[in-house]
Amino acid sequence: MANQLESLWNDTVASSMSDAELLQYRSNLLGSDLRITNYGGGNTSAKIYEKDPLTNLETEILWVKGSGGDLGSIGLDGFSTLYMDKLKQLEELYRGVEYEDEMVAYLPHCTYNLNPRAASIDTPLHTYIPHRHVDHMHPDSVIAIACTKNSKALTDTIFAGKIGWLPWQRPGYDLGLKLGEISRNNPELDGVVLAGHGLFTWAGTSKDCYLKTLEIINMADSWLSKNNQKTAFGGALYNAPLDENTRQTIAAKLMPIIRGKISKTQMKLGHYNYSDEILEFVNSKLVKPLAALGTSCPDHFLRTKIRPLVLDFKPDADDLERELNRVIETLDEELEEYRQDYATYYNNSKRSDSPAMRDPNAVVYLIPGVGMFTFAKDKATARIAGEFYINAVNVMRDASGVDTYIGLDEQEAFDIEYWLLEEAKLQRMPKPKHLAGRVAFVTGGAGGIGSATAKRLLEDGSCVMLADIDEEALKKVSKSLSDQFSKDAVYYTVCDVTDEDSVKAGINKTARIFGGLDILISNAGIASSAPLEDTSLNLWSKNIDILTTGYFLVTREAFKVMKVQDIGGSIVFVASKNGLVASANASAYCTAKGAEIHLSRAVALEGAPMGIRCNVVNPDAVLRGSKIWTGDWRKERADAYNMGEDELEEHYRKRSMLKRNVFPEDIAEAIYFLASDLSNKSTGNIINVDAGHAPSFTR
């Protein structure tokens, strides 16, 4: 028996809700389960009587999911509201399928109560159905039926006349009229399967509509589980799966190389998926022919492109390292072949008014034995593209298991991908932030300067991997930043910068999570104070290990990734004014910081031919929020100046030339400048952030 959906409707919760709130409640329940619809996909509606602010009379209003957004998290402000009488009047203006797009321009004129939420192109699909509540979902099970050669016959068999069927048609006004016609002429129907697309269901109440949607999906799931007895995807081509560690090692090595080759004109971020569904597909005999057929549901291919790129990797090779190197050596050829294939698809399908060809690189990369990489303009989009392709894989499995799977016709796919309305939507999107598509690795990420720097980079669009030896502090900082920005943009790794294996693991994790690395902020630190004769070898070694060797190890591993990406990079060392001007009773610390600065110059020299820059920020007297001041360092420095610990911050302020305190946010701003393209012609440089300390002036 298939994994049946269970109702989550709570009558007690729903009893106090308005009609609009019930629509939101239903939408959130449906959208929170990926078995029902994919992220951002599907739409819901309710026809509700509201008081017209102009006439003070009760008027029928269509509440329908607006353009953009996701049903699982939609609020009331995510719905468009339109006068039903005005929507119906639009039929008089409709001039036929050749003029579909002009109908969208009329929708704003139907807006109720000045609602700013733009109506989506799916609005007509809900307008003419004569039922108060309508759901349009994209469940894998129903799409599998919708994407078969004998889709109509299967629909009739499975649903026994409860669900109608319409052939594939691009969403628009004409399809809305046809939905209205089939629902009016067949009052016994509970919904319609749209070939190649998805499911419509309807009912008289919000709860009944929700339950009907679940019932139909469960019927499809149950029938497929009983009737799909074929071995998935023709069986396994590679029976011995690679172990997880091997898969992750290959992903960490391969993803930055691919990312670099496809990010020459626009930076991309990656996502790695090795779910059971994906591994079964990529290891199968039919992965290449099925992948070549392309995806079916428009929601799928808009996220994933018409088809993926299957890399010619053989996970059963005797020498996996040699096999991986072979794939890397032929990668340019495979990528170019895909681009040429995409260009052919574009040129064969374009129309006289089609927008210019967009990025011809693949979004989805399938690697036998390893899994799936997806690349997009940001991490969330890359992750969601992968989720959509899992939907496509599920559809191919069941469609092929009961009939013949059919991908969407290329011309139809093109007409949606390059729809002028879709292009206009893309043009309206805000420009990407300065660091969009960049990946930063921040050591000492749980401390004051590290967390302030991460926040500053995130504010301008970067993704951040926080690295620190303190796991509890890392969790707190990571959660705080994730809540403020997004879970997709913030990850953490427990990392001891003095341990070579720990550093390698942290950098490799970054490559797997984000696809590569562009910015290194080397900030891990300690502070110690002792007269020379009291400086033990252990104290000396600890400073050198963390502040010199640690910086070397992290930089070396980050440099390797930046080099193979071949798209440049920026490294920023957080050193100290003590690296330029020694202080009494701190010989170990000052020496280690001086070595940091000299290491940065060496890195700048080696990195320059590859566009990899390395610069230094020298803080001084950053007390607030800094972890190094929570131990003995504060007391030691206060003792060195013969004053109380509570007097130290004021002492440093008065000592500065500008008579100002220095805070973590001040250091973060300087780091941001050096990490970003604002300083893209600077390398081997130093910025002091110390409120003015004349002996530290660089010479």
C-alpha positions in Angstrom: 0.0 0.0 0.0 1.3 3.5 -0.9 2.1 6.0 1.8 -1.3 7.5 2.2 -1.8 11.2 3.0 -3.7 11.8 6.3 -5.9 14.8 7.0 -4.3 17.4 9.2 -7.4 19.5 9.3 -8.3 20.5 12.9 -12.0 21.5 13.3 -11.3 23.2 16.6 -8.6 25.4 15.0 -10.7 26.1 11.9 -14.0 26.9 13.7 -13.1 30.5 14.6 -11.6 31.3 11.2 -13.1 33.6 8.5 -13.5 32.3 4.9 -10.2 34.0 4.0 -8.4 32.5 7.0 -9.7 29.1 6.1 -8.3 29.5 2.6 -4.9 30.4 4.1 -5.2 27.4 6.6 -6.0 25.0 3.7 -3.2 26.4 1.6 -0.6 26.0 4.4 -1.6 22.4 5.1 -1.4 21.5 1.4 1.8 23.4 0.7 3.7 22.0 3.7 3.8 18.5 2.2 6.0 18.0 -0.9 4.0 14.9 -1.8 1.1 17.3 -2.5 2.9 20.1 -4.3 6.4 21.3 -4.8 7.9 24.5 -3.3 6.3 27.6 -4.9 4.1 25.4 -7.0 0.3 25.0 -7.2 -2.4 27.5 -6.2 -5.6 27.7 -4.3 -8.7 29.9 -4.4 -11.9 30.7 -2.7 -14.9 32.8 -3.9 -15.9 34.9 -0.9 -18.6 37.5 -0.4 -17.0 40.8 0.9 -18.4 44.3 1.4 -17.6 46.5 -1.5 -16.0 49.7 -0.2 -17.6 51.7 -3.0 -21.1 50.4 -2.8 -21.2 49.0 0.7 -22.9 45.9 -0.8 -21.9 42.3 -0.5 -19.9 41.4 -3.6 -18.4 38.1 -4.8 -14.6 38.3 -4.6 -12.0 35.7 -5.9 -9.2 35.1 -3.4 -6.4 33.4 -5.3 -2.8 32.8 -4.6 -0.9 35.8 -6.1 2.2 35.8 -8.2 5.2 34.3 -6.5 5.2 32.9 -3.0 4.8 29.4 -1.5 1.6 27.8 -0.3 3.3 26.3 2.7 4.1 29.7 4.2 1.6 32.0 2.5 -0.2 34.6 4.5 -3.3 36.5 3.8 -1.2 39.1 2.0 -0.1 36.5 -0.4 -3.5 36.3 -2.1 -4.8 38.5 -4.8 -8.4 39.6 -4.5 -10.4 40.4 -7.6 -14.1 41.2 -8.4 -15.7 38.2 -9.8 -18.1 40.2 -12.0 -15.2 42.1 -13.6 -13.3 38.9 -14.2 -16.3 37.4 -16.0 -16.6 40.5 -18.1 -13.1 39.9 -19.4 -14.6 37.1 -21.6 -16.0 39.8 -23.8 -12.5 41.2 -24.4 -10.9 37.9 -25.2 -9.8 37.7 -28.8 -8.5 34.1 -28.9 -5.4 32.1 -28.1 -3.1 34.3 -30.2 -3.9 37.2 -27.8 -3.5 35.3 -24.5 -0.9 37.6 -23.0 -2.9 40.7 -23.4 -5.5 39.3 -20.9 -3.0 39.4 -18.1 -2.8 43.2 -18.4 -6.5 43.4 -17.7 -6.3 41.6 -14.3 -5.1 44.7 -12.3 -8.3 46.5 -13.4 -10.3 43.8 -11.5 -8.5 44.3 -8.2 -10.6 44.5 -5.1 -9.9 46.9 -2.3 -6.6 48.2 -3.8 -4.8 44.9 -3.0 -1.2 45.3 -4.1 -0.6 41.6 -4.5 -0.2 41.0 -8.3 -2.5 38.4 -9.8 -0.8 35.4 -11.3 -1.3 34.0 -14.8 -3.2 31.1 -13.2 -6.1 33.4 -12.1 -8.4 32.5 -15.1 -8.0 28.8 -14.2 -9.9 29.5 -11.0 -12.3 32.1 -12.3 -14.7 30.1 -14.4 -14.9 26.9 -12.3 -18.4 27.2 -10.7 -17.3 25.9 -7.3 -16.5 28.1 -4.4 -13.2 26.4 -3.5 -10.5 25.2 -6.0 -7.1 23.6 -5.5 -4.5 23.2 -8.2 -1.7 20.9 -7.0 1.4 19.1 -8.5 1.5 15.7 -6.7 4.1 13.4 -8.2 1.6 10.5 -8.4 -1.0 12.5 -10.5 1.7 14.1 -12.7 3.0 10.5 -13.4 -0.4 9.7 -14.7 -0.6 13.0 -16.6 2.7 12.4 -18.3 2.0 9.1 -19.9 1.2 8.2 -23.5 -2.2 6.9 -22.4 -2.9 9.6 -19.9 -6.7 10.0 -20.6 -7.4 6.2 -20.4 -5.4 5.9 -17.2 -7.3 8.8 -15.7 -10.7 7.2 -16.6 -9.5 3.9 -15.1 -8.0 5.1 -11.9 -10.7 7.7 -10.9 -13.7 5.9 -12.3 -15.3 9.0 -13.7 -14.8 11.2 -10.6 -12.0 13.2 -12.3 -12.0 14.6 -15.9 -9.1 15.1 -18.3 -7.9 17.9 -20.5 -5.0 17.7 -23.0 -1.8 19.7 -22.4 -2.2 23.4 -22.9 -0.1 26.3 -21.6 -1.8 28.0 -18.6 -3.8 31.0 -19.7 -7.2 32.4 -20.4 -8.3 29.7 -22.9 -7.4 27.0 -20.5 -9.5 28.8 -17.9 -12.5 28.8 -20.1 -12.1 25.1 -20.8 -11.9 24.3 -17.1 -15.0 26.2 -16.6 -16.7 24.4 -19.4 -15.8 20.8 -18.3 -16.7 21.5 -14.7 -20.2 23.1 -15.6 -21.0 20.4 -18.2 -20.0 17.5 -15.9 -21.4 18.3 -12.4 -20.4 14.8 -11.2 -16.7 15.6 -11.5 -14.6 16.4 -8.5 -11.7 17.7 -10.5 -9.6 17.5 -13.7 -6.2 16.0 -14.6 -4.3 18.4 -16.9 -2.1 16.3 -19.2 1.6 17.0 -18.6 0.8 19.4 -15.8 -1.1 18.5 -12.6 -4.4 18.2 -10.8 -7.5 20.5 -10.2 -10.0 19.6 -7.5 -13.0 21.6 -6.2 -15.7 21.5 -3.5 -18.3 23.7 -1.8 -16.3 24.3 1.5 -12.6 24.8 2.2 -12.4 21.6 4.3 -14.2 19.5 1.7 -11.8 20.9 -1.0 -8.8 20.0 1.2 -10.1 16.5 1.8 -11.0 16.0 -1.8 -7.5 16.9 -2.9 -6.1 14.3 -0.4 -8.5 11.7 -1.6 -7.6 12.0 -5.2 -3.9 12.0 -4.6 -4.3 8.9 -2.4 -6.3 7.1 -5.1 -3.5 7.8 -7.6 -0.8 6.7 -5.1 -2.7 3.5 -4.3 -3.3 2.6 -7.9 0.4 3.2 -8.8 1.7 1.1 -5.9 -0.5 -1.8 -7.0 0.2 -1.6 -10.7 3.8 -0.4 -11.0 5.5 -3.7 -10.8 8.4 -2.9 -13.1 12.0 -2.6 -11.9 12.6 1.1 -11.6 14.5 2.7 -14.5 15.4 -0.6 -16.1 17.4 -1.8 -13.1 20.8 -0.9 -11.8 23.7 -0.4 -14.0 26.0 0.0 -11.0 25.1 -2.4 -8.2 27.8 -1.6 -5.7 27.1 1.9 -4.4 30.0 4.1 -3.3 30.2 4.6 0.4 29.1 8.0 1.8 32.7 9.2 2.5 33.8 8.5 -1.1 30.8 10.2 -2.5 31.3 13.3 -0.4 35.0 13.4 -1.3 34.2 13.2 -5.0 31.6 15.9 -4.6 33.9 18.2 -2.8 36.5 17.9 -5.5 34.2 18.1 -8.5 31.7 20.8 -7.6 34.1 23.7 -7.4 35.5 22.8 -10.8 32.1 22.7 -12.4 31.1 25.9 -10.6 34.1 27.7 -11.9 33.4 26.7 -15.4 29.8 27.8 -15.4 30.3 31.0 -13.4 32.2 33.1 -15.9 29.3 35.5 -16.6 27.2 35.0 -13.5 28.2 33.6 -10.1 26.5 30.3 -9.2 26.0 28.5 -6.0 25.6 24.7 -5.7 23.6 22.1 -3.9 24.5 18.4 -3.5 21.7 15.8 -3.2 22.4 12.1 -2.7 18.9 11.0 -1.6 17.9 7.4 -2.2 15.7 8.4 -5.1 18.5 10.2 -6.8 21.1 7.5 -6.3 18.7 4.9 -7.7 18.2 7.0 -10.8 21.8 8.0 -11.5 22.9 4.4 -11.0 20.3 3.0 -13.3 20.5 1.6 -16.9 18.0 4.2 -18.2 19.3 7.3 -16.6 20.7 8.8 -19.9 17.7 8.1 -22.2 15.1 9.1 -19.6 17.1 12.3 -18.7 17.3 13.1 -22.4 13.5 13.1 -22.7 13.4 16.1 -20.4 11.0 17.0 -17.6 7.3 17.2 -18.0 5.4 19.5 -15.6 6.2 23.2 -16.4 7.0 23.8 -12.7 9.7 21.2 -13.0 11.5 22.4 -16.1 11.3 26.1 -15.2 13.5 25.3 -12.3 15.6 22.6 -13.8 15.8 23.5 -17.5 14.5 21.2 -20.2 17.0 18.4 -19.3 20.0 17.7 -17.1 23.6 16.9 -17.9 24.6 13.3 -17.1 28.4 13.1 -16.6 30.2 10.1 -17.9 31.5 8.9 -14.6 32.0 5.1 -13.9 31.7 4.5 -10.2 32.8 0.8 -10.6 36.2 1.8 -12.1 39.2 0.0 -10.5 41.0 3.3 -9.9 38.4 5.9 -8.8 40.9 8.8 -8.6 42.1 8.1 -12.2 38.4 7.9 -13.3 37.6 11.2 -11.6 40.6 12.9 -13.2 39.4 11.5 -16.6 36.0 13.1 -16.1 37.6 16.4 -15.1 39.8 16.4 -18.2 36.7 15.9 -20.4 34.5 18.3 -18.5 35.0 21.2 -20.9 33.9 19.0 -23.8 30.8 17.8 -22.0 29.8 21.3 -20.8 30.3 22.7 -24.3 28.2 19.9 -25.9 25.4 20.7 -23.4 25.6 24.4 -24.3 25.4 23.6 -28.0 22.5 21.4 -27.5 20.7 24.1 -25.5 21.5 26.6 -28.2 20.0 24.3 -30.8 16.9 24.0 -28.7 16.7 27.7 -28.5 17.3 28.4 -32.2 14.8 25.7 -33.3 12.1 27.0 -31.1 12.5 30.7 -30.9 9.9 33.1 -32.3 10.4 36.5 -33.8 9.8 38.3 -30.5 11.5 35.8 -28.2 13.9 37.2 -25.6 17.6 36.6 -26.1 19.0 33.2 -25.2 19.7 33.0 -21.5 22.5 31.1 -19.7 23.0 27.9 -21.7 24.6 26.0 -18.9 22.9 23.1 -17.2 21.2 23.5 -13.8 21.1 19.8 -13.0 24.2 17.5 -13.1 23.7 13.8 -12.6 26.8 11.8 -11.6 26.5 8.0 -11.4 27.5 6.6 -8.0 27.7 10.1 -6.5 24.3 11.9 -6.9 23.1 15.2 -8.2 24.6 18.7 -8.2 22.3 21.7 -8.9 23.7 25.2 -9.6 21.8 28.4 -9.6 22.1 32.1 -8.8 21.6 31.5 -5.1 21.7 28.6 -2.7 17.9 28.4 -2.1 17.2 28.3 -5.9 19.9 25.6 -6.3 18.4 23.5 -3.5 14.8 23.9 -4.8 15.9 23.0 -8.3 17.2 19.7 -6.9 13.9 19.1 -5.1 12.0 19.7 -8.3 14.2 17.2 -10.1 13.5 14.6 -7.5 9.8 15.3 -8.3 10.6 14.7 -12.0 12.5 11.5 -11.1 9.5 10.2 -9.1 7.2 11.0 -12.1 9.5 9.2 -14.5 9.6 6.1 -12.3 5.9 5.7 -12.0 5.0 6.8 -15.5 7.5 4.4 -17.0 6.3 1.7 -14.6 2.7 1.7 -15.8 2.9 3.1 -19.4 5.3 5.2 -21.5 6.7 8.4 -20.0 6.4 11.5 -22.2 8.4 14.6 -21.6 6.9 18.0 -22.6 7.3 18.9 -26.2 10.3 21.1 -26.8 8.3 23.9 -28.5 5.8 23.9 -25.7 8.6 23.9 -23.1 10.3 26.8 -24.9 7.1 28.8 -25.1 6.9 28.7 -21.4 10.6 29.2 -20.6 10.8 32.2 -22.9 7.2 33.4 -22.4 7.2 37.2 -22.7 5.3 37.4 -19.4 8.0 35.3 -17.7 10.7 37.5 -19.2 8.9 40.6 -17.9 8.7 39.0 -14.5 12.5 38.3 -14.6 13.2 41.9 -15.6 11.2 43.2 -12.7 13.3 41.3 -10.2 15.6 43.5 -8.1 19.2 43.6 -9.0 21.3 41.0 -7.1 23.2 42.3 -4.1 27.0 43.0 -4.4 28.1 39.6 -3.0 25.3 37.5 -4.4 26.6 34.1 -5.5 29.7 34.3 -3.3 30.7 31.9 -0.6 32.6 33.0 2.5 34.5 30.8 5.0 34.9 32.7 8.4 37.2 31.2 11.0 36.6 32.4 14.6 33.0 32.7 13.3 31.5 32.4 16.8 33.4 35.3 18.2 32.6 39.0 18.1 34.5 40.0 15.0 33.7 36.7 13.2 30.0 36.9 13.8 29.9 40.7 12.9 31.8 39.9 9.7 29.5 37.1 8.8 26.5 39.3 9.3 28.0 42.1 7.2 28.7 39.6 4.3 25.2 38.1 4.6 23.7 41.6 4.4 25.2 42.0 1.0 24.1 38.6 -0.4 27.0 36.2 0.5 26.6 32.7 1.8 28.7 32.0 4.9 30.3 28.9 6.5 31.0 29.7 10.1 34.0 27.9 11.5 35.0 27.7 15.1 36.3 25.3 17.7 33.5 26.2 20.1 30.5 24.2 18.9 27.9 25.5 21.4 28.8 29.1 20.5 28.7 28.2 16.8 25.2 26.8 17.1 23.9 30.0 18.8 25.5 32.4 16.2 24.4 30.2 13.3 20.8 30.1 14.5 20.8 33.8 15.1 22.1 34.6 11.6 19.9 31.9 10.0 16.8 33.4 11.6 17.8 36.8 10.4 18.8 35.8 6.9 18.0 32.2 5.8 18.9 28.6 6.6 20.2 28.3 3.1 22.7 31.1 3.5 24.3 30.1 6.8 26.0 26.8 7.8 28.6 26.0 10.3 31.5 23.6 10.8 33.4 22.7 14.0 37.0 23.4 13.0 40.3 23.4 14.8 42.6 25.5 12.7 45.7 23.8 14.1 44.5 20.4 12.9 45.2 19.7 9.3 42.4 17.1 8.9 39.9 19.4 10.7 40.7 22.2 8.3 40.4 20.0 5.2 37.1 18.7 6.4 35.8 22.2 7.0 36.8 23.4 3.5 35.5 20.2 1.9 32.2 20.7 3.7 31.9 24.2 2.3 32.6 22.9 -1.2 29.8 20.3 -0.8 27.3 22.6 0.7 27.8 25.7 -1.5 29.7 24.3 -4.5 32.9 26.2 -3.9 34.6 29.1 -2.0 35.3 32.7 -2.9 36.1 34.5 0.3 38.2 33.4 3.2 38.2 35.5 6.4 41.0 34.1 8.6 40.1 35.4 12.0 40.6 32.6 14.5 42.5 33.9 17.4 43.8 33.9 21.0 45.6 36.4 23.0 48.3 36.0 25.7 50.5 38.2 27.7 53.6 37.3 29.6 57.1 38.8 30.1 59.7 37.2 27.9 61.3 35.3 30.7 57.9 33.9 31.8 56.9 32.9 28.3 56.8 29.1 28.3 57.4 27.0 25.2 53.8 25.8 25.4 52.6 29.4 25.4 54.9 30.3 22.5 53.8 27.2 20.5 50.1 27.8 21.2 50.3 31.3 19.7 52.3 30.1 16.7 50.0 27.1 16.2 46.8 29.1 16.1 47.9 32.5 14.7 50.5 31.4 12.2 50.2 27.7 11.4 46.4 27.9 11.7 46.3 30.7 9.2 48.6 28.8 6.9 46.5 25.7 6.9 43.2 27.4 6.3 44.7 29.6 3.6 46.3 26.7 1.8 43.1 24.6 1.6 41.0 27.6 0.6 43.6 28.6 -2.0 43.3 25.1 -3.6 39.6 25.5 -4.1 39.9 29.0 -5.5 42.6 27.9 -7.8 40.6 25.0 -9.4 37.6 27.3 -9.7 39.6 29.8 -11.7 37.3 32.7 -11.0 39.5 34.6 -8.6 38.9 35.0 -4.8 39.6 37.2 -1.9 41.4 36.3 1.3 41.4 38.6 4.3 43.6 38.1 7.4 42.5 39.6 10.7 45.8 40.3 12.3 46.6 43.1 14.8 48.4 46.3 15.2 50.8 44.2 17.3 51.9 42.6 14.0 53.3 46.0 13.1 54.3 47.5 16.5 55.3 45.2 19.3 53.9 45.5 22.8 55.7 44.7 26.0 54.9 41.4 27.7 53.4 39.8 24.5 56.3 38.5 22.5 54.6 35.2 21.4 51.4 37.1 20.3 53.3 39.9 18.5 55.6 37.5 16.7 52.7 35.3 15.5 50.8 38.3 14.3 53.8 39.6 12.5 54.2 36.2 10.8 50.5 36.4 9.7 51.1 39.7 8.0 54.1 38.4 6.1 52.2 35.2 5.1 49.5 37.4 3.6 52.1 39.1 1.4 53.4 35.7 0.2 49.9 34.6 -0.6 49.2 37.9 -2.4 52.2 37.3 -4.6 51.2 33.7 -5.5 47.5 34.5 -5.9 47.7 37.5 -8.1 48.2 35.7 -11.5 44.9 33.8 -10.7 43.0 36.8 -9.5 43.2 35.7 -5.9 43.8 38.7 -3.6 45.0 38.7 -0.1 44.8 41.6 2.3 45.0 42.4 6.0 42.8 44.2 8.6 44.6 45.2 11.8 42.2 45.7 14.7 43.2 47.2 18.0 41.5 47.2 21.4 38.2 45.6 20.3 36.9 44.7 23.7 33.1 44.4 23.3 31.9 41.1 22.0 35.5 39.8 21.5 36.1 36.3 22.9 39.8 36.9 23.4 39.0 39.4 26.1 36.9 36.9 28.1 39.9 35.0 29.5 43.1 36.2 31.1 44.0 38.7 28.4 41.9 41.5 29.8 43.4 41.1 33.2 46.9 40.7 31.8 46.6 43.9 29.7 45.1 45.8 32.6 48.0 44.7 34.9 50.5 45.7 32.2 49.0 49.2 32.3 48.6 49.2 36.1 44.8 49.7 36.1 41.6 48.0 36.8 39.9 45.8 34.1 36.9 48.1 34.0 39.2 51.0 33.1 40.8 49.3 30.1 38.2 50.2 27.4 38.3 53.9 28.3 42.1 53.8 28.4 42.2 52.5 24.8 39.8 55.1 23.7 41.8 57.9 25.2 45.0 56.5 23.8 43.6 56.6 20.2 44.2 59.6 18.1 40.5 59.9 17.2 39.4 59.3 20.8 36.9 56.6 19.7 36.1 53.1 20.7 36.6 50.3 18.2 33.8 47.7 17.9 33.5 44.4 16.0 31.2 46.0 13.4 34.0 48.5 12.6 36.4 45.6 11.8 33.7 43.9 9.8 33.2 46.9 7.6 36.9 47.0 6.7 36.9 43.2 6.1 33.8 43.6 3.9 35.6 46.2 1.8 38.6 44.1 1.2 36.6 40.9 0.6 34.3 42.6 -1.9 34.9 43.8 -5.4 35.0 47.4 -4.0 38.7 46.7 -3.6 39.2 44.4 -6.6 42.4 46.2 -7.5 44.0 45.9 -4.1 46.2 43.0 -2.9 49.0 42.8 -0.3 47.5 45.8 1.5 46.8 46.6 5.2 43.9 48.5 6.7 44.3 49.5 10.3 41.1 49.9 12.3 42.4 51.3 15.6 40.9 54.8 15.9 44.4 56.1 15.1 47.7 54.7 16.5 50.6 56.6 15.1 53.3 53.9 15.7 51.1 51.5 13.6 51.1 53.7 10.5 52.1 51.5 7.6 55.3 52.5 5.9 
